[in-house]
Amino acid sequence: MIRRDKVNYYLDIAEQVSKRCTCIRRHYGAVIVNHDEIISTGYVGAPRGRKNCTDLNQCIREEKKIARGERYELCRSVHAEANAIISASRKDMIGGAMYLVGIDMRTGDYVENANSCAMCKRLIINAGISTVYIRDNKDNYRMVPVSEWIENDESLMGTLGY
């Protein structure tokens, strides 16, 4: 048996975490790792105590045909990245990595060109995470140095979506 490489191992865990999602559009799972130890996990879902989109069988963003990466204030859910960060101590995240997997619920495929939204990028920066690994398919991924998000500040460019 061929041993799975470490990055895909953590991405596999993030993918498994995504199966707890309650979003109708996309399932995302996030895992924060530091010093080869899982610090926390997160998936997309409504704030605790509120009804989930799966319970309501409704997605406002889908109904309004809002493009991905835009108008997240209308979304009922907390993103996977934010939920993982909320569940961890900053001192445990500094210098660590986040592993992120997105599944498109319409197709069952990995989200093409997946990335964190602008708000989650800000949270990741402030959490002290240094690298984000994003799955493109079962065996391939992108490594994004968080320093790129600092240097290439899309909020100064007025860029919408991703």
Backbone bond lengths (Angstrom), bond angles and torsions (degrees), N, CA, C in turn:
res aa  C-N    CA-C-N  psi(-1)  N-CA   C-N-CA  omega(-1)  CA-C   N-CA-C  phi
1 M - - - 1.457 - - 1.529 109.33 -
2 I 1.334 115.58 135.12 1.453 120.92 178.48 1.527 108.72 -84.29
3 R 1.320 114.94 129.79 1.461 120.39 -178.98 1.532 109.89 -76.81
4 R 1.316 116.53 132.50 1.465 123.75 -179.43 1.524 109.14 -67.41
5 D 1.351 116.82 137.35 1.468 119.27 177.67 1.530 109.13 -67.03
6 K 1.315 116.29 157.89 1.467 122.57 -172.26 1.527 112.87 -62.23
7 V 1.325 118.12 -41.59 1.472 119.55 -178.76 1.523 110.04 -63.74
8 N 1.323 117.71 -47.53 1.463 119.87 179.54 1.520 111.76 -66.80
9 Y 1.322 117.26 -29.93 1.466 120.75 174.76 1.535 109.86 -58.44
10 Y 1.331 116.89 -49.65 1.463 120.07 180.00 1.532 111.36 -70.40
11 L 1.317 117.33 -33.84 1.467 119.78 175.36 1.528 110.90 -66.42
12 D 1.334 117.28 -36.41 1.472 120.69 175.56 1.532 110.19 -61.26
13 I 1.319 116.34 -39.97 1.474 120.14 178.15 1.529 109.56 -65.65
14 A 1.333 117.33 -43.52 1.471 120.77 177.66 1.524 110.99 -60.15
15 E 1.318 116.08 -39.04 1.466 119.73 178.33 1.527 110.73 -64.44
16 Q 1.295 116.59 -40.23 1.469 120.71 177.53 1.526 110.18 -64.56
17 V 1.327 116.95 -41.70 1.466 121.98 177.71 1.532 110.10 -59.81
18 S 1.337 116.84 -37.12 1.470 120.85 -178.10 1.532 112.27 -61.09
19 K 1.307 117.57 -20.78 1.467 120.82 -178.92 1.532 113.07 -69.20
20 R 1.337 116.90 -9.87 1.465 121.66 175.22 1.529 111.96 -88.40
21 C 1.317 118.25 -4.80 1.469 122.92 -176.42 1.520 112.24 -59.19
22 T 1.319 114.46 151.22 1.457 120.35 178.46 1.528 111.56 -120.29
23 C 1.324 116.71 14.15 1.463 122.33 177.34 1.527 108.89 -82.77
24 I 1.308 116.75 142.98 1.460 121.45 179.32 1.526 111.21 -82.07
25 R 1.335 117.37 -30.47 1.471 122.16 -174.87 1.523 113.71 -82.78
26 R 1.338 114.94 -54.97 1.463 119.33 -174.03 1.521 110.58 -142.13
27 H 1.310 114.65 140.97 1.459 120.91 174.68 1.524 108.11 -104.81
28 Y 1.313 115.90 122.96 1.464 121.52 175.70 1.515 108.97 -121.07
29 G 1.314 115.03 142.74 1.452 122.06 173.11 1.512 108.43 -128.78
30 A 1.331 116.20 141.82 1.459 121.86 179.92 1.518 109.51 -131.07
31 V 1.315 115.55 142.58 1.460 122.05 176.23 1.525 106.95 -132.47
32 I 1.319 116.51 129.54 1.463 121.58 175.21 1.518 107.75 -102.87
33 V 1.342 115.02 128.68 1.465 121.99 -176.90 1.530 108.51 -128.42
34 N 1.313 116.16 137.92 1.456 120.80 172.81 1.521 108.62 -142.62
35 H 1.313 116.53 135.55 1.467 122.64 -178.34 1.530 110.63 53.61
36 D 1.322 115.35 40.30 1.466 122.70 177.44 1.532 113.15 61.43
37 E 1.322 115.29 30.94 1.465 121.37 178.23 1.526 108.81 -132.18
38 I 1.327 116.79 132.77 1.469 120.50 178.08 1.523 108.46 -71.15
39 I 1.337 114.67 123.91 1.464 121.95 -179.31 1.526 110.46 -91.75
40 S 1.344 116.31 -43.72 1.462 120.22 178.83 1.523 109.84 -165.31
41 T 1.328 114.21 168.04 1.461 121.36 176.42 1.522 108.60 -132.81
42 G 1.325 115.98 160.86 1.457 120.14 176.60 1.511 110.50 -155.29
43 Y 1.311 115.18 151.87 1.463 121.44 175.59 1.515 108.33 -139.85
44 V 1.321 116.93 166.32 1.460 122.70 -177.64 1.525 109.64 -76.26
45 G 1.322 115.97 130.18 1.451 120.41 176.95 1.519 111.14 -172.87
46 A 1.313 116.12 159.68 1.464 121.73 178.50 1.525 109.67 -64.18
47 P 1.331 117.65 154.72 1.458 120.01 175.90 1.530 111.01 -55.88
48 R 1.309 116.01 149.22 1.468 121.47 -178.11 1.526 111.01 -51.07
49 G 1.321 115.21 131.98 1.461 121.28 178.20 1.522 114.32 91.34
50 R 1.327 117.01 -17.64 1.472 119.47 178.22 1.521 109.66 -92.32
51 K 1.320 115.94 156.94 1.462 120.43 178.19 1.523 109.67 -70.78
52 N 1.323 114.43 140.88 1.457 121.55 177.45 1.519 110.25 -85.09
53 C 1.320 115.88 158.64 1.472 120.99 176.87 1.530 110.84 -59.41
54 T 1.334 116.53 -36.09 1.466 118.84 178.67 1.530 110.86 -65.83
55 D 1.349 117.60 -32.42 1.467 121.25 176.93 1.527 110.89 -69.65
56 L 1.331 115.78 -38.62 1.462 121.72 -177.71 1.523 112.22 -85.34
57 N 1.333 115.97 -15.91 1.469 122.55 -173.45 1.527 110.42 51.83
58 Q 1.343 114.53 45.01 1.447 120.45 -176.05 1.520 109.91 -149.31
59 C 1.325 115.73 138.77 1.457 122.73 173.51 1.526 107.35 -131.78
60 I 1.307 115.94 110.93 1.467 121.25 -178.56 1.523 110.49 -60.21
61 R 1.331 116.97 -42.35 1.466 120.29 -178.63 1.524 111.02 -64.67
62 E 1.325 116.13 -37.00 1.474 120.20 177.19 1.532 110.04 -67.30
63 E 1.327 116.74 -44.62 1.467 121.16 -179.44 1.524 111.96 -61.25
64 K 1.338 115.96 -36.25 1.467 120.82 -178.60 1.532 112.20 -90.08
65 K 1.344 115.73 2.20 1.467 121.83 178.15 1.534 111.96 55.45
66 I 1.325 115.08 44.70 1.461 120.97 179.86 1.525 109.15 -82.40
67 A 1.307 115.82 131.09 1.470 121.45 -179.22 1.518 110.80 -65.64
68 R 1.323 115.27 151.35 1.458 119.13 178.78 1.523 108.87 -63.61
69 G 1.320 114.32 146.95 1.449 119.98 -179.17 1.513 114.30 85.31
70 E 1.332 117.75 1.56 1.455 120.95 -177.26 1.529 111.40 -129.68
71 R 1.320 115.97 152.39 1.464 125.73 172.00 1.531 114.24 54.58
72 Y 1.334 116.43 42.70 1.462 119.65 -178.68 1.524 113.30 -66.49
73 E 1.324 117.17 -15.13 1.465 118.69 177.99 1.526 111.67 -64.28
74 L 1.338 117.12 -18.29 1.465 120.85 178.10 1.529 112.61 -84.78
75 C 1.317 116.56 -13.94 1.464 121.42 -176.41 1.526 110.56 -76.06
76 R 1.316 116.71 140.33 1.471 122.19 178.06 1.527 112.38 -76.41
77 S 1.323 116.83 -20.32 1.467 121.27 -167.87 1.523 114.22 -94.48
78 V 1.319 113.13 159.83 1.462 123.20 167.95 1.522 105.12 -99.03
79 H 1.329 116.49 133.20 1.463 120.10 -177.08 1.519 112.57 -70.00
80 A 1.318 115.07 157.62 1.468 122.08 -178.68 1.526 111.48 -57.24
81 E 1.334 116.43 -44.27 1.463 120.28 -179.38 1.525 110.78 -60.75
82 A 1.338 115.91 -45.74 1.461 120.66 -179.58 1.526 110.91 -63.67
83 N 1.322 117.41 -43.10 1.465 119.90 179.19 1.524 111.83 -63.57
84 A 1.329 117.61 -38.26 1.471 120.27 177.39 1.526 110.30 -65.59
85 I 1.322 117.21 -42.20 1.469 121.11 -179.61 1.524 110.69 -66.87
86 I 1.326 117.32 -41.88 1.465 121.85 178.85 1.528 111.12 -57.84
87 S 1.330 116.42 -33.32 1.465 121.28 -174.92 1.527 113.62 -87.54
88 A 1.321 117.26 5.15 1.463 119.87 -176.43 1.525 110.87 -125.76
89 S 1.317 114.95 160.27 1.454 121.77 173.89 1.531 108.21 -89.59
90 R 1.323 116.86 137.99 1.462 119.62 -178.46 1.523 111.61 -56.96
91 K 1.323 116.73 -40.18 1.474 118.75 -178.74 1.524 112.17 -60.94
92 D 1.330 117.32 -26.34 1.462 120.94 177.90 1.534 112.66 -82.75
93 M 1.347 116.52 -19.50 1.462 119.92 -177.74 1.523 113.44 -92.82
94 I 1.318 117.98 -22.53 1.466 121.48 -174.61 1.525 110.61 -56.79
95 G 1.334 114.72 122.40 1.461 120.87 -179.91 1.516 114.34 82.59
96 G 1.314 116.89 -0.27 1.461 121.22 -177.03 1.517 112.53 -84.54
97 A 1.316 115.28 -172.49 1.463 122.57 -178.77 1.522 109.63 -127.49
98 M 1.324 114.68 149.72 1.461 120.97 173.18 1.524 107.13 -114.15
99 Y 1.325 115.31 137.41 1.461 123.19 177.76 1.521 106.67 -112.66
100 L 1.341 116.65 126.84 1.458 121.25 -170.81 1.528 110.70 -130.90
101 V 1.338 115.14 131.18 1.472 121.43 177.96 1.516 108.44 -131.87
102 G 1.340 115.65 133.40 1.463 121.48 177.07 1.516 110.98 -123.51
103 I 1.326 116.06 135.81 1.466 122.83 178.03 1.525 108.41 -120.44
104 D 1.329 116.73 126.98 1.460 122.51 176.16 1.525 107.63 -78.36
105 M 1.306 117.74 119.81 1.462 121.24 -174.17 1.532 113.00 -73.19
106 R 1.326 118.07 -20.62 1.469 119.75 177.18 1.519 111.34 -73.00
107 T 1.335 115.94 -39.01 1.464 119.95 -174.62 1.522 113.38 -105.18
108 G 1.329 117.32 -22.80 1.461 121.18 -174.66 1.522 112.43 79.41
109 D 1.334 117.11 1.45 1.461 122.15 179.71 1.528 110.11 -89.85
110 Y 1.332 114.51 167.36 1.460 119.14 173.77 1.525 108.47 -66.49
111 V 1.331 116.63 144.68 1.456 121.15 178.09 1.529 107.76 -63.93
112 E 1.320 115.53 125.25 1.456 121.02 -179.20 1.525 110.25 -70.71
113 N 1.320 115.91 132.34 1.471 122.12 -179.42 1.524 112.07 53.32
114 A 1.316 117.06 40.46 1.462 121.67 -179.74 1.530 109.55 -57.87
115 N 1.311 114.73 149.93 1.450 121.49 177.68 1.519 107.65 -162.87
116 S 1.301 116.36 166.63 1.460 120.86 174.48 1.521 108.78 -78.41
117 C 1.338 116.45 147.36 1.457 120.40 175.96 1.531 108.77 -71.42
118 A 1.322 116.39 170.53 1.462 121.28 -177.68 1.530 111.83 -58.53
119 M 1.327 117.30 -41.88 1.466 119.95 -179.22 1.532 110.99 -66.74
120 C 1.323 117.50 -43.62 1.465 120.14 179.25 1.525 111.31 -65.27
121 K 1.338 116.79 -35.07 1.466 119.22 175.56 1.524 110.12 -59.24
122 R 1.321 117.27 -42.88 1.477 120.92 178.54 1.520 111.02 -62.06
123 L 1.331 116.11 -42.14 1.466 119.63 178.65 1.530 111.03 -64.05
124 I 1.315 116.70 -43.04 1.469 121.65 -179.85 1.525 109.83 -62.50
125 I 1.330 116.75 -43.73 1.469 120.97 177.97 1.520 109.88 -58.76
126 N 1.325 117.51 -51.63 1.464 120.94 -177.03 1.523 113.50 -68.98
127 A 1.334 117.10 -23.82 1.466 120.33 177.62 1.528 111.39 -72.06
128 G 1.326 116.97 -17.93 1.455 120.35 -179.68 1.518 114.04 89.39
129 I 1.318 116.81 9.81 1.469 121.09 177.70 1.529 107.78 -68.86
130 S 1.322 117.21 137.66 1.465 119.72 -174.81 1.521 114.32 -100.24
131 T 1.328 118.20 -25.22 1.458 121.37 -175.09 1.523 109.92 -142.12
132 V 1.330 115.94 141.07 1.460 121.14 173.90 1.530 107.75 -122.05
133 Y 1.327 115.59 128.24 1.457 122.42 175.81 1.521 107.31 -104.85
134 I 1.344 116.26 127.57 1.461 121.11 -176.82 1.519 109.19 -122.60
135 R 1.319 116.00 125.23 1.464 121.33 -177.37 1.528 111.05 -75.05
136 D 1.338 115.21 131.36 1.466 121.91 174.40 1.523 111.33 -100.06
137 N 1.323 116.44 -36.88 1.465 122.40 173.09 1.523 106.96 -155.03
138 K 1.300 117.40 -176.61 1.472 121.16 -170.60 1.537 113.49 -54.33
139 D 1.329 117.79 -29.89 1.464 119.89 -176.21 1.520 114.66 -121.11
140 N 1.323 117.72 -6.39 1.465 120.37 -176.10 1.524 111.01 -119.98
141 Y 1.293 114.65 147.80 1.455 121.29 -175.86 1.522 109.33 -151.64
142 R 1.327 114.11 167.05 1.464 121.59 173.07 1.513 108.65 -111.85
143 M 1.316 115.86 143.64 1.462 121.54 173.77 1.527 106.84 -107.72
144 V 1.331 115.99 122.00 1.454 120.87 -178.83 1.525 108.93 -114.85
145 P 1.339 117.24 113.58 1.462 118.69 172.40 1.533 108.82 -68.55
146 V 1.311 117.67 126.90 1.463 121.11 -178.05 1.532 110.54 -60.46
147 S 1.309 117.38 -25.91 1.470 120.81 176.84 1.529 111.16 -57.41
148 E 1.339 118.82 -28.98 1.474 121.77 176.53 1.523 110.95 -63.61
149 W 1.346 116.98 -37.26 1.457 120.30 179.14 1.527 110.93 -70.04
150 I 1.310 116.22 -27.83 1.466 120.22 177.28 1.529 109.19 -75.08
151 E 1.318 116.68 -47.90 1.465 122.14 -177.52 1.525 112.27 -68.92
152 N 1.332 117.75 -37.71 1.466 122.66 -178.99 1.523 109.12 -106.00
153 D 1.311 116.23 72.85 1.465 123.77 -174.04 1.527 110.45 -74.88
154 E 1.346 116.24 99.19 1.462 120.37 -177.01 1.520 112.89 -64.43
155 S 1.340 118.17 -21.13 1.459 119.96 179.01 1.527 111.10 -67.26
156 L 1.323 117.43 -23.25 1.469 120.42 176.53 1.520 112.09 -80.70
157 M 1.333 115.51 -20.08 1.465 120.46 -177.57 1.528 112.41 -96.25
158 G 1.321 118.10 -11.75 1.458 121.58 -177.91 1.515 113.44 70.49
159 T 1.335 116.50 25.90 1.457 121.62 -179.05 1.519 110.12 -73.73
160 L 1.328 117.00 130.89 1.461 121.46 176.17 1.521 109.36 -105.47
161 G 1.316 115.55 150.10 1.459 120.53 176.75 1.519 112.35 68.03
162 Y 1.309 115.32 -168.69 1.468 121.62 175.95 1.498 108.77 -156.08
